Amino acid sequence: MYIFVINSGSSSIKYQLWDFPSGKIKLKGLAERIGSPDGKISQKGEQTWEIKGKFENHKSTLELILNNLWDKETGVMNSPDEIGAVGHRVVHGGEKFTDSVEVDEDVIKKIEEMCAIAPLHNPPNLEGIKAIKNILPKVPNVAFFDTAFHQTMEPHSYRYAINESFYAESGIRKYGFHGTSHQYLMIKASELLDIPTNEFNGVTCHLGNGSSLCSIKNGCSIDTSMGFTPLQGLMMGTRSGDIDPGVLFHLLRNNPQLTIDKLDDLLNKKSGILSIYEKSNDMRDVEENMDTDPKAMLAFRMFCHRITVYLGGYLALLPEVHAIIFSGGIGENSPLVREEVMKNFAKFGIQIDSVKNRELKRGETGNIASESSEVAVLVIPTDEEGKIARDTWDIVYSK
Ligand code: ADP
C-alpha cells in the first residue's frame, strides 16, 4: 500500500511516495513553474525522470505525475488502487484545526474560510486537495496544518497588543508555522532522551530558508517566532523577520511609488540574508565568503544574533530544559551557526563540545553538548514529509 504526500504551492508541487507498512520512501519529485512556458518536473528514487515544458495547472500536472506512477512499462505500481491515502501539507488551519484531519466537505469549507488570512498559501493547498479528489475520488485525503501544533499557545503568547476587535473580528493573532517540523523534532528528542513526550521541555530551532523557533513545555508549543504570517521573527533567507512596523508607515508615506504589494514582495522575497549579503540568500555562500566580505559577515552575525535573542527568551519561559534542538538546512548542516549561537549560553551551563559539533556528519542525529552541559544540544534532521506519510497511514489505517 502506498501513501502519496503532496505540498502544493502557488506554482510548484513537491511530492513523495511512501510504502507501508514498511515505512520506506519510494520516490520524491518537484514540479516547478506550473503555468509558465519553462516548467519542469523532476523525480528521483525508484522511478527517475525529468521533463520540461508548459504544465497548465495543478490538476493536469498531478495527473501527469500520477499516471507515470502506474505506467505499464516504467511505473512503480500496477494500478491507482495501490494508493491507500494522500497526505496534504496545508499552511493555515487558523483556530479551527488543532490536529491533522481526514478531509471531508466541511474541512474543505473551513480551509476555504482560512484563505482570507492566508491568501498566498491556502488557495494552492486547496487546489492540490481538489485535484487529488478529482483524479482519485475514492482515496482518503488527510490534511496537516503548519499551524496546528501551535494551537496550544495561550492568549498572552498569541495576542498582539492591539484592540481586541482585530482579533475577534479578523483573526489577527500569532498562529505560528513549521508546526509539523517542531512537533516531529520534539517527539524525536524525547525518544532520544527517554523522556515521555508530555513531560518534554525544550526549544526547537528550525533553521532553513524559512526559520522559526518554538518553546515547548510538556510537549506543547507555548510560543513560536513566526506570527500571523511566516514573516515575523528570525531573519530568514529572503524574509526580513522582525521589523519595527513604524518603518513600513515611514516607507509608504515617503515613497509614492511603493505599493503595498511591492512592500510585501520586498519584505518576503528581497530581504533577510539576501538583502544584507546582497549576492545570495544561501547560508553556504555567506559562510564561504564571510572572512573576506564584510557584508557576508554582517549577514551571518545578524542571523545568529536574532536566534540567540529568541532562544534566550524561549529558554526563560520553561520550568526546566531538557534540550535545545537544531534542524532545517542550516541547523542540520552549519556547525558555525550552532557554535556562534551556543557560545552565548555557556555561562548558563549549556555548552557544546566543539569537536562533536564540527564532526557530526551531514544527515546524522547527534548530541553535541559537552559532558558537563546541563542541557542536551541535539541536531536532528527534520522529516516533515515522512511524518505526514506515517501519520496519514496511522490516521487512515490504524483506526
Ligand atoms: P526550506 O526552508 O526551503 O525548506 P531548507 O531547510 O532546505 O530550506 O534549508 C535551505 C538552506 O540550508 C539553504 O538556503 C542553505 O542556506 C542552508 N544550508 C544547506 N546546507 C548547508 C551547509 N552545509 N552549511 C550552511 N548552510 C547550509
Boltz pocket constraint, residues with backbone or C-beta under 6 A from the ligand:
constraints:
  - pocket:
      binder: B
      contacts: [[A, 207], [A, 208], [A, 209], [A, 210], [A, 211], [A, 237], [A, 281], [A, 282], [A, 283], [A, 284], [A, 287], [A, 328], [A, 329], [A, 330], [A, 333], [A, 334]]
      max_distance: 6.0
